[in-house]
Amino acid sequence: MFIQKGHLIKNRKYVIFKTMNELSPKELYEQKKKEKLGAQAKSEAAGRVKKFLIWAVILIVIGGGIYWLVKRTGKKVSERKIYAVQIADQGRAHINIGQSHPEYNSNPPTSGGHYEEWETKGIYKEQQPNEGLVHNLEHGYIWISYRPDASSKIVKQLEDFYGIGKKIIIEPRKENDKMIALAAWNWLDKFDPASPEALSDVELKRIQDFIDTYINQGPEPNAP
């Protein structure tokens, strides 16, 4: 017996299977409505699965990116070699130009009394006042100084560390007891190059590691 696609009709005593041709208009409407709702439910379920998969992929990509960035940053930080020593904080008091203040506890200074005005970032050919540059350190600057008898090659190598917008000041400084001095707020590294003619790759990395570690780490990092 051949049975076409049909619809079950239930009553109290028996169940009748009707073919589509035998359904009443009302029964046919109800059947199509059920089929439509079923198809809609399947479509919505498929849509939810699709959205879930898309978000899963996005989260995996973001998570992988964060992991890669953290791993790379951690590796980069671990590869730094820091020679700097920490200097006791002498406070952040503002003083007027020419006003006396407690003697600085390091050469060059890394904290203490300073002028209300700070120096403009950049490369200087003449020495700037300590009291102005200490204010720069408070803002997170790196202060690179060299003795005036440094070779022109060394001066050029130091000046190459400055870039437009960077919180770096480079200047000659006759009070330096070492050829090169790197100062940040409460941190100081100073050394004489192995060669008086030029800085070695190791020494250049030493300077770069100091900059990367301490730049913008002063008490007022958001200041210009």
matplotlib code that plots the C-alpha trace (Angstrom):
import matplotlib.pyplot as plt

x = [0.0, 1.5, 1.1, 1.7, 3.1, 0.2, -0.9, -2.0, -5.5, -6.2, -9.6, -10.7, -10.8, -8.3, -5.7, -6.3, -3.5, -4.7, -2.8, -2.2, -5.0, -7.5, -6.7, -9.2, -8.1, -7.8, -5.8, -3.6, -3.0, -2.0, 0.3, 2.1, 2.3, 4.0, 6.4, 7.2, 7.8, 10.0, 12.0, 12.3, 13.5, 16.1, 17.3, 17.5, 19.4, 21.8, 22.2, 23.1, 25.6, 27.2, 27.4, 28.9, 31.6, 32.4, 32.8, 34.8, 37.2, 37.4, 38.2, 40.8, 42.5, 42.4, 43.6, 46.4, 47.4, 47.5, 49.5, 52.0, 52.3, 52.8, 55.3, 57.2, 57.1, 58.2, 61.1, 62.1, 62.2, 64.0, 66.7, 67.5, 70.6, 70.3, 73.5, 71.7, 71.7, 68.7, 69.3, 67.4, 64.5, 65.2, 61.7, 60.1, 60.1, 59.9, 62.5, 63.0, 65.9, 69.0, 67.4, 69.6, 68.5, 69.9, 72.9, 72.0, 72.9, 74.2, 76.1, 74.1, 71.1, 68.0, 65.5, 65.3, 64.6, 64.0, 62.8, 59.1, 59.9, 61.4, 63.6, 62.4, 63.1, 65.8, 69.5, 71.6, 75.1, 75.4, 74.9, 71.5, 70.9, 70.5, 67.5, 65.6, 66.5, 65.5, 62.0, 62.2, 63.1, 60.0, 58.0, 59.6, 62.4, 65.7, 68.6, 71.7, 74.9, 78.5, 81.7, 82.7, 85.8, 83.8, 84.7, 82.4, 81.6, 80.3, 78.3, 76.7, 75.9, 74.3, 72.3, 70.9, 68.9, 66.7, 63.6, 60.9, 58.4, 60.6, 61.1, 64.9, 67.4, 71.0, 73.6, 77.3, 78.0, 81.4, 80.6, 80.3, 82.8, 82.3, 82.2, 78.5, 75.7, 72.2, 69.7, 66.0, 63.9, 65.8, 67.9, 71.4, 73.9, 77.3, 80.3, 83.4, 83.4, 85.8, 87.1, 87.4, 86.6, 83.2, 80.6, 80.4, 77.3, 77.2, 77.3, 74.7, 72.4, 73.1, 71.9, 68.8, 67.9, 68.1, 65.8, 63.3, 63.2, 62.9, 61.4, 58.1, 58.5, 58.7, 56.1, 54.3, 54.4, 51.5, 53.1, 54.7]
y = [0.0, 3.4, 6.1, 9.7, 12.4, 12.9, 14.1, 12.3, 13.1, 11.9, 11.4, 9.5, 6.0, 5.8, 7.5, 8.2, 8.9, 11.3, 12.1, 15.8, 15.7, 14.6, 17.3, 20.0, 23.6, 24.2, 21.1, 22.0, 25.5, 24.0, 21.5, 24.2, 26.4, 23.6, 23.0, 26.7, 27.0, 23.9, 25.3, 28.6, 27.0, 25.0, 28.2, 30.1, 27.2, 27.2, 31.0, 30.7, 28.0, 30.2, 33.2, 31.0, 29.7, 33.2, 34.6, 31.5, 32.2, 35.9, 35.0, 32.5, 35.1, 37.8, 35.4, 34.2, 37.8, 38.7, 35.6, 36.4, 40.0, 39.2, 36.5, 38.8, 41.7, 39.5, 38.1, 41.6, 42.8, 39.7, 40.4, 43.8, 44.2, 47.0, 48.6, 51.5, 52.0, 53.3, 56.7, 57.8, 60.1, 63.7, 65.0, 67.2, 70.7, 73.6, 76.4, 79.8, 80.4, 81.1, 79.8, 77.5, 74.0, 70.8, 69.4, 66.7, 63.1, 62.0, 63.3, 64.1, 64.4, 62.2, 64.0, 66.9, 70.6, 71.9, 74.9, 75.3, 75.4, 72.3, 72.2, 71.5, 67.9, 67.5, 67.8, 70.6, 71.7, 73.7, 72.5, 73.2, 73.8, 70.8, 72.3, 72.5, 69.0, 67.4, 68.7, 66.9, 63.7, 64.2, 64.1, 60.8, 62.1, 60.4, 62.7, 61.7, 63.7, 63.4, 65.1, 67.8, 65.9, 63.0, 62.2, 63.5, 59.9, 59.2, 62.5, 61.5, 58.0, 59.5, 62.1, 59.2, 58.1, 61.2, 61.0, 63.6, 63.5, 61.3, 62.4, 62.5, 65.3, 65.0, 67.5, 68.0, 68.3, 69.2, 67.9, 64.3, 62.0, 59.4, 60.0, 58.9, 59.5, 58.2, 59.7, 58.9, 59.7, 57.9, 55.9, 56.5, 54.7, 56.1, 54.6, 55.2, 53.6, 50.8, 52.9, 56.7, 56.8, 55.2, 53.3, 49.5, 47.6, 46.4, 50.0, 51.1, 48.4, 49.4, 52.9, 51.6, 49.2, 52.1, 54.2, 51.4, 50.6, 54.0, 56.4, 57.9, 56.3, 59.6, 60.7, 62.8, 60.6, 62.3, 65.7, 67.0]
z = [0.0, -1.0, 1.6, 0.7, 3.1, 5.5, 8.8, 12.0, 13.2, 16.7, 18.4, 21.5, 20.0, 17.2, 15.1, 11.5, 9.0, 6.3, 3.1, 2.3, -0.2, 2.5, 5.0, 5.5, 4.8, 8.6, 9.1, 6.1, 7.5, 10.9, 9.3, 7.2, 10.3, 12.2, 9.4, 9.1, 12.8, 12.8, 9.9, 11.7, 14.9, 13.0, 11.3, 14.6, 16.1, 13.2, 13.5, 17.2, 16.5, 13.7, 16.1, 18.8, 16.4, 15.2, 18.7, 19.6, 16.8, 17.7, 21.3, 20.3, 18.0, 20.7, 23.4, 21.1, 20.4, 24.1, 24.9, 22.1, 23.2, 26.8, 25.9, 23.6, 26.0, 28.9, 26.8, 25.7, 29.4, 30.5, 27.9, 29.4, 31.5, 34.0, 35.5, 37.2, 41.0, 42.9, 44.5, 47.7, 46.9, 48.0, 47.4, 44.8, 46.3, 43.9, 44.3, 42.7, 40.3, 42.4, 45.6, 47.7, 48.4, 50.1, 48.2, 45.7, 46.8, 43.4, 40.4, 38.3, 40.6, 40.2, 42.6, 45.0, 44.8, 41.3, 39.3, 38.5, 34.8, 33.1, 30.1, 26.6, 25.3, 22.8, 22.1, 23.7, 22.8, 26.0, 29.6, 31.2, 35.0, 37.2, 38.8, 35.6, 34.5, 37.8, 37.0, 33.7, 35.6, 37.7, 34.4, 33.4, 31.2, 30.6, 31.0, 29.1, 29.7, 28.6, 29.4, 27.0, 26.0, 24.5, 20.9, 18.2, 17.3, 20.9, 20.9, 17.6, 19.0, 22.0, 20.0, 17.9, 21.0, 20.7, 18.6, 18.0, 20.9, 23.2, 26.7, 26.4, 26.9, 25.8, 26.8, 27.6, 31.4, 32.8, 36.3, 35.2, 37.0, 34.2, 30.5, 30.2, 32.7, 32.4, 34.9, 35.6, 38.6, 41.5, 39.1, 37.8, 35.6, 34.6, 32.9, 30.9, 27.4, 26.7, 23.8, 23.9, 20.2, 20.1, 22.1, 21.6, 20.7, 24.3, 25.6, 23.1, 24.4, 27.9, 27.2, 25.3, 28.1, 30.6, 28.4, 27.9, 31.6, 33.1, 30.6, 31.7, 35.2, 37.2, 39.7, 37.0, 33.9, 32.3, 32.3, 29.1]

ax = plt.figure().add_subplot(projection="3d")
ax.plot(x, y, z, "-o")
ax.set_aspect("equal")
plt.show()
